[in-house]
Amino acid sequence: MDSSLFDYHLPTARIAQEPAAQRDASRLMVVDRKTRQITHTTFAQIGDHLPANCALLSQ
């Protein structure tokens, strides 16, 4: 795969300079691969978007 397919312009003002005060409040974009629907949510809701047999480990 040509990695240049992933090149895009991202304005500096859109790059987070520090983490969210509450880490699980970080923004999360979810893409449904079947429908190509995009949903904007927070990382606290990530479990709603993972398969039932998936494990998410924290350090």
PDB file as gemmi writes it, atoms N, CA and C in Angstrom:
CRYST1    1.000    1.000    1.000  90.00  90.00  90.00 P 1                      
ATOM      1  N   MET A   1       0.850  -1.172   0.000  1.00  0.00           N  
ATOM      2  CA  MET A   1       0.000   0.000   0.000  1.00  0.00           C  
ATOM      3  C   MET A   1       0.900   1.240   0.000  1.00  0.00           C  
ATOM      4  N   ASP A   2       0.495   2.217  -0.734  1.00  0.00           N  
ATOM      5  CA  ASP A   2       1.237   3.472  -0.834  1.00  0.00           C  
ATOM      6  C   ASP A   2       0.926   4.337   0.389  1.00  0.00           C  
ATOM      7  N   SER A   3       1.909   4.558   1.240  1.00  0.00           N  
ATOM      8  CA  SER A   3       1.682   5.327   2.468  1.00  0.00           C  
ATOM      9  C   SER A   3       1.306   6.780   2.190  1.00  0.00           C  
ATOM     10  N   SER A   4       1.576   7.276   0.986  1.00  0.00           N  
ATOM     11  CA  SER A   4       1.198   8.654   0.670  1.00  0.00           C  
ATOM     12  C   SER A   4      -0.325   8.826   0.634  1.00  0.00           C  
ATOM     13  N   LEU A   5      -1.075   7.726   0.570  1.00  0.00           N  
ATOM     14  CA  LEU A   5      -2.536   7.798   0.612  1.00  0.00           C  
ATOM     15  C   LEU A   5      -3.031   8.350   1.952  1.00  0.00           C  
ATOM     16  N   PHE A   6      -2.156   8.300   2.961  1.00  0.00           N  
ATOM     17  CA  PHE A   6      -2.529   8.756   4.296  1.00  0.00           C  
ATOM     18  C   PHE A   6      -2.065  10.183   4.576  1.00  0.00           C  
ATOM     19  N   ASP A   7      -1.461  10.838   3.614  1.00  0.00           N  
ATOM     20  CA  ASP A   7      -1.003  12.217   3.783  1.00  0.00           C  
ATOM     21  C   ASP A   7      -2.188  13.177   3.671  1.00  0.00           C  
ATOM     22  N   TYR A   8      -2.261  14.096   4.587  1.00  0.00           N  
ATOM     23  CA  TYR A   8      -3.290  15.127   4.529  1.00  0.00           C  
ATOM     24  C   TYR A   8      -2.825  16.338   5.329  1.00  0.00           C  
ATOM     25  N   HIS A   9      -3.431  17.475   5.063  1.00  0.00           N  
ATOM     26  CA  HIS A   9      -3.094  18.704   5.768  1.00  0.00           C  
ATOM     27  C   HIS A   9      -3.885  18.762   7.068  1.00  0.00           C  
ATOM     28  N   LEU A  10      -3.199  18.989   8.173  1.00  0.00           N  
ATOM     29  CA  LEU A  10      -3.849  19.173   9.472  1.00  0.00           C  
ATOM     30  C   LEU A  10      -3.345  20.481  10.057  1.00  0.00           C  
ATOM     31  N   PRO A  11      -4.212  21.472  10.155  1.00  0.00           N  
ATOM     32  CA  PRO A  11      -3.782  22.763  10.696  1.00  0.00           C  
ATOM     33  C   PRO A  11      -3.246  22.607  12.121  1.00  0.00           C  
ATOM     34  N   THR A  12      -2.187  23.306  12.430  1.00  0.00           N  
ATOM     35  CA  THR A  12      -1.558  23.231  13.748  1.00  0.00           C  
ATOM     36  C   THR A  12      -2.560  23.513  14.860  1.00  0.00           C  
ATOM     37  N   ALA A  13      -3.495  24.410  14.622  1.00  0.00           N  
ATOM     38  CA  ALA A  13      -4.485  24.763  15.641  1.00  0.00           C  
ATOM     39  C   ALA A  13      -5.402  23.589  15.992  1.00  0.00           C  
ATOM     40  N   ARG A  14      -5.450  22.556  15.144  1.00  0.00           N  
ATOM     41  CA  ARG A  14      -6.321  21.399  15.378  1.00  0.00           C  
ATOM     42  C   ARG A  14      -5.596  20.262  16.110  1.00  0.00           C  
ATOM     43  N   ILE A  15      -4.322  20.456  16.429  1.00  0.00           N  
ATOM     44  CA  ILE A  15      -3.537  19.427  17.107  1.00  0.00           C  
ATOM     45  C   ILE A  15      -3.533  19.722  18.600  1.00  0.00           C  
ATOM     46  N   ALA A  16      -3.965  18.751  19.399  1.00  0.00           N  
ATOM     47  CA  ALA A  16      -4.021  18.940  20.847  1.00  0.00           C  
ATOM     48  C   ALA A  16      -2.624  19.228  21.392  1.00  0.00           C  
ATOM     49  N   GLN A  17      -2.535  20.221  22.250  1.00  0.00           N  
ATOM     50  CA  GLN A  17      -1.258  20.596  22.844  1.00  0.00           C  
ATOM     51  C   GLN A  17      -1.077  19.985  24.224  1.00  0.00           C  
ATOM     52  N   GLU A  18      -2.175  19.531  24.817  1.00  0.00           N  
ATOM     53  CA  GLU A  18      -2.127  18.870  26.123  1.00  0.00           C  
ATOM     54  C   GLU A  18      -3.336  17.951  26.229  1.00  0.00           C  
ATOM     55  N   PRO A  19      -3.247  16.947  27.072  1.00  0.00           N  
ATOM     56  CA  PRO A  19      -4.372  16.009  27.188  1.00  0.00           C  
ATOM     57  C   PRO A  19      -5.595  16.657  27.839  1.00  0.00           C  
ATOM     58  N   ALA A  20      -6.745  16.054  27.615  1.00  0.00           N  
ATOM     59  CA  ALA A  20      -7.977  16.515  28.254  1.00  0.00           C  
ATOM     60  C   ALA A  20      -7.832  16.367  29.770  1.00  0.00           C  
ATOM     61  N   ALA A  21      -8.472  17.246  30.523  1.00  0.00           N  
ATOM     62  CA  ALA A  21      -8.397  17.191  31.985  1.00  0.00           C  
ATOM     63  C   ALA A  21      -8.855  15.822  32.485  1.00  0.00           C  
ATOM     64  N   GLN A  22      -9.950  15.331  31.949  1.00  0.00           N  
ATOM     65  CA  GLN A  22     -10.405  13.971  32.236  1.00  0.00           C  
ATOM     66  C   GLN A  22     -10.058  13.146  31.004  1.00  0.00           C  
ATOM     67  N   ARG A  23      -9.137  12.198  31.141  1.00  0.00           N  
ATOM     68  CA  ARG A  23      -8.644  11.456  29.981  1.00  0.00           C  
ATOM     69  C   ARG A  23      -9.758  10.748  29.220  1.00  0.00           C  
ATOM     70  N   ASP A  24     -10.749  10.198  29.927  1.00  0.00           N  
ATOM     71  CA  ASP A  24     -11.814   9.488  29.218  1.00  0.00           C  
ATOM     72  C   ASP A  24     -12.781  10.450  28.532  1.00  0.00           C  
ATOM     73  N   ALA A  25     -12.581  11.743  28.702  1.00  0.00           N  
ATOM     74  CA  ALA A  25     -13.390  12.745  28.009  1.00  0.00           C  
ATOM     75  C   ALA A  25     -12.784  13.103  26.654  1.00  0.00           C  
ATOM     76  N   SER A  26     -11.650  12.489  26.322  1.00  0.00           N  
ATOM     77  CA  SER A  26     -11.016  12.746  25.026  1.00  0.00           C  
ATOM     78  C   SER A  26     -11.982  12.395  23.910  1.00  0.00           C  
ATOM     79  N   ARG A  27     -11.918  13.173  22.837  1.00  0.00           N  
ATOM     80  CA  ARG A  27     -12.821  12.946  21.705  1.00  0.00           C  
ATOM     81  C   ARG A  27     -12.439  11.667  20.971  1.00  0.00           C  
ATOM     82  N   LEU A  28     -13.445  10.998  20.431  1.00  0.00           N  
ATOM     83  CA  LEU A  28     -13.261   9.740  19.711  1.00  0.00           C  
ATOM     84  C   LEU A  28     -14.132   9.754  18.466  1.00  0.00           C  
ATOM     85  N   MET A  29     -13.527   9.490  17.328  1.00  0.00           N  
ATOM     86  CA  MET A  29     -14.283   9.375  16.087  1.00  0.00           C  
ATOM     87  C   MET A  29     -14.380   7.886  15.751  1.00  0.00           C  
ATOM     88  N   VAL A  30     -15.585   7.407  15.513  1.00  0.00           N  
ATOM     89  CA  VAL A  30     -15.825   6.002  15.208  1.00  0.00           C  
ATOM     90  C   VAL A  30     -16.347   5.910  13.779  1.00  0.00           C  
ATOM     91  N   VAL A  31     -15.744   5.029  12.973  1.00  0.00           N  
ATOM     92  CA  VAL A  31     -16.178   4.825  11.599  1.00  0.00           C  
ATOM     93  C   VAL A  31     -16.725   3.410  11.461  1.00  0.00           C  
ATOM     94  N   ASP A  32     -17.996   3.290  11.071  1.00  0.00           N  
ATOM     95  CA  ASP A  32     -18.599   1.985  10.797  1.00  0.00           C  
ATOM     96  C   ASP A  32     -18.164   1.586   9.389  1.00  0.00           C  
ATOM     97  N   ARG A  33     -17.376   0.543   9.291  1.00  0.00           N  
ATOM     98  CA  ARG A  33     -16.821   0.155   7.990  1.00  0.00           C  
ATOM     99  C   ARG A  33     -17.882  -0.334   7.006  1.00  0.00           C  
ATOM    100  N   LYS A  34     -18.958  -0.897   7.516  1.00  0.00           N  
ATOM    101  CA  LYS A  34     -20.008  -1.401   6.619  1.00  0.00           C  
ATOM    102  C   LYS A  34     -20.830  -0.270   6.028  1.00  0.00           C  
ATOM    103  N   THR A  35     -21.256   0.658   6.872  1.00  0.00           N  
ATOM    104  CA  THR A  35     -22.133   1.738   6.413  1.00  0.00           C  
ATOM    105  C   THR A  35     -21.374   3.026   6.092  1.00  0.00           C  
ATOM    106  N   ARG A  36     -20.120   3.072   6.496  1.00  0.00           N  
ATOM    107  CA  ARG A  36     -19.270   4.266   6.350  1.00  0.00           C  
ATOM    108  C   ARG A  36     -19.817   5.456   7.141  1.00  0.00           C  
ATOM    109  N   GLN A  37     -20.635   5.162   8.136  1.00  0.00           N  
ATOM    110  CA  GLN A  37     -21.182   6.210   8.991  1.00  0.00           C  
ATOM    111  C   GLN A  37     -20.124   6.621  10.013  1.00  0.00           C  
ATOM    112  N   ILE A  38     -20.001   7.918  10.238  1.00  0.00           N  
ATOM    113  CA  ILE A  38     -19.045   8.463  11.197  1.00  0.00           C  
ATOM    114  C   ILE A  38     -19.815   8.965  12.410  1.00  0.00           C  
ATOM    115  N   THR A  39     -19.352   8.561  13.591  1.00  0.00           N  
ATOM    116  CA  THR A  39     -19.950   8.979  14.850  1.00  0.00           C  
ATOM    117  C   THR A  39     -18.880   9.650  15.691  1.00  0.00           C  
ATOM    118  N   HIS A  40     -19.224  10.771  16.314  1.00  0.00           N  
ATOM    119  CA  HIS A  40     -18.308  11.453  17.220  1.00  0.00           C  
ATOM    120  C   HIS A  40     -18.793  11.222  18.640  1.00  0.00           C  
ATOM    121  N   THR A  41     -17.897  10.761  19.498  1.00  0.00           N  
ATOM    122  CA  THR A  41     -18.243  10.448  20.876  1.00  0.00           C  
ATOM    123  C   THR A  41     -17.020  10.718  21.745  1.00  0.00           C  
ATOM    124  N   THR A  42     -16.976  10.130  22.927  1.00  0.00           N  
ATOM    125  CA  THR A  42     -15.816  10.269  23.801  1.00  0.00           C  
ATOM    126  C   THR A  42     -15.218   8.896  24.086  1.00  0.00           C  
ATOM    127  N   PHE A  43     -13.963   8.893  24.511  1.00  0.00           N  
ATOM    128  CA  PHE A  43     -13.285   7.638  24.776  1.00  0.00           C  
ATOM    129  C   PHE A  43     -13.986   6.830  25.873  1.00  0.00           C  
ATOM    130  N   ALA A  44     -14.695   7.497  26.756  1.00  0.00           N  
ATOM    131  CA  ALA A  44     -15.436   6.796  27.810  1.00  0.00           C  
ATOM    132  C   ALA A  44     -16.458   5.821  27.220  1.00  0.00           C  
ATOM    133  N   GLN A  45     -16.916   6.067  25.986  1.00  0.00           N  
ATOM    134  CA  GLN A  45     -17.909   5.221  25.330  1.00  0.00           C  
ATOM    135  C   GLN A  45     -17.276   4.178  24.402  1.00  0.00           C  
ATOM    136  N   ILE A  46     -15.981   3.975  24.448  1.00  0.00           N  
ATOM    137  CA  ILE A  46     -15.332   3.080  23.489  1.00  0.00           C  
ATOM    138  C   ILE A  46     -15.884   1.654  23.572  1.00  0.00           C  
ATOM    139  N   GLY A  47     -16.285   1.227  24.740  1.00  0.00           N  
ATOM    140  CA  GLY A  47     -16.842  -0.119  24.902  1.00  0.00           C  
ATOM    141  C   GLY A  47     -18.104  -0.345  24.093  1.00  0.00           C  
ATOM    142  N   ASP A  48     -18.828   0.709  23.804  1.00  0.00           N  
ATOM    143  CA  ASP A  48     -20.042   0.606  22.996  1.00  0.00           C  
ATOM    144  C   ASP A  48     -19.734   0.284  21.536  1.00  0.00           C  
ATOM    145  N   HIS A  49     -18.475   0.440  21.141  1.00  0.00           N  
ATOM    146  CA  HIS A  49     -18.093   0.287  19.741  1.00  0.00           C  
ATOM    147  C   HIS A  49     -17.155  -0.888  19.500  1.00  0.00           C  
ATOM    148  N   LEU A  50     -16.884  -1.675  20.535  1.00  0.00           N  
ATOM    149  CA  LEU A  50     -15.997  -2.842  20.401  1.00  0.00           C  
ATOM    150  C   LEU A  50     -16.828  -4.125  20.386  1.00  0.00           C  
ATOM    151  N   PRO A  51     -16.343  -5.158  19.698  1.00  0.00           N  
ATOM    152  CA  PRO A  51     -17.064  -6.437  19.689  1.00  0.00           C  
ATOM    153  C   PRO A  51     -17.147  -7.032  21.091  1.00  0.00           C  
ATOM    154  N   ALA A  52     -18.150  -7.850  21.314  1.00  0.00           N  
ATOM    155  CA  ALA A  52     -18.378  -8.458  22.644  1.00  0.00           C  
ATOM    156  C   ALA A  52     -17.186  -9.280  23.125  1.00  0.00           C  
ATOM    157  N   ASN A  53     -16.467  -9.916  22.211  1.00  0.00           N  
ATOM    158  CA  ASN A  53     -15.355 -10.777  22.615  1.00  0.00           C  
ATOM    159  C   ASN A  53     -14.009 -10.043  22.663  1.00  0.00           C  
ATOM    160  N   CYS A  54     -14.049  -8.726  22.668  1.00  0.00           N  
ATOM    161  CA  CYS A  54     -12.840  -7.912  22.637  1.00  0.00           C  
ATOM    162  C   CYS A  54     -12.423  -7.543  24.070  1.00  0.00           C  
ATOM    163  N   ALA A  55     -11.115  -7.522  24.308  1.00  0.00           N  
ATOM    164  CA  ALA A  55     -10.595  -7.099  25.597  1.00  0.00           C  
ATOM    165  C   ALA A  55      -9.784  -5.823  25.420  1.00  0.00           C  
ATOM    166  N   LEU A  56     -10.038  -4.861  26.264  1.00  0.00           N  
ATOM    167  CA  LEU A  56      -9.301  -3.613  26.245  1.00  0.00           C  
ATOM    168  C   LEU A  56      -8.542  -3.523  27.566  1.00  0.00           C  
ATOM    169  N   LEU A  57      -7.230  -3.516  27.474  1.00  0.00           N  
ATOM    170  CA  LEU A  57      -6.397  -3.522  28.685  1.00  0.00           C  
ATOM    171  C   LEU A  57      -5.814  -2.145  28.912  1.00  0.00           C  
ATOM    172  N   SER A  58      -5.686  -1.764  30.162  1.00  0.00           N  
ATOM    173  CA  SER A  58      -5.036  -0.491  30.500  1.00  0.00           C  
ATOM    174  C   SER A  58      -3.766  -0.797  31.274  1.00  0.00           C  
ATOM    175  N   GLN A  59      -2.887   0.164  31.268  1.00  0.00           N  
ATOM    176  CA  GLN A  59      -1.612  -0.038  31.973  1.00  0.00           C  
ATOM    177  C   GLN A  59      -1.682   0.485  33.371  1.00  0.00           C  
TER     178      GLN A  59                                                      
END                                                                             
